Amino acid sequence: QAKEVRAWAKEQGIEVPARGRIPAEVLEKYNAAN
């Protein structure tokens, strides 16, 4: 799932670290959008 979240964030112009934890706010936005 992390790959999907990172790909989605990239499409939205949100910078996400390539490794490690995905910030909670990014996960919230991802879950709200999907």
N, C-alpha and C positions, 0 to 999 in steps of 0.2 A: 504493500500500500504506500510505503514511503516514496517509491519511484513515481507513483501516480500523483501524489501530493506535490512533489518537486516539479514534475512536468507541468502541472496545473499552475503552480505559483509562477513558473517561468513565463507561461503564456500571459499571466496577469501582470507581469512586470514586477513581481515581488521577488526580492533577492532572498534566497534560502541557501544555507551552507550545503555544500556538496556531500558532506559527511556529518555524522553526529545527529543530535536531536533537531527536530523541526520545531521552531517556536510555536507555542500554544496558540498565539493569535493567528498564525498562518493556518494551523489545523482548524481553528474555528471558522475562518473564512472559507476554507475548502469544504467543510461539512455543511455550511450554510448554502453554498453554491451548488452542492451536489445532492 
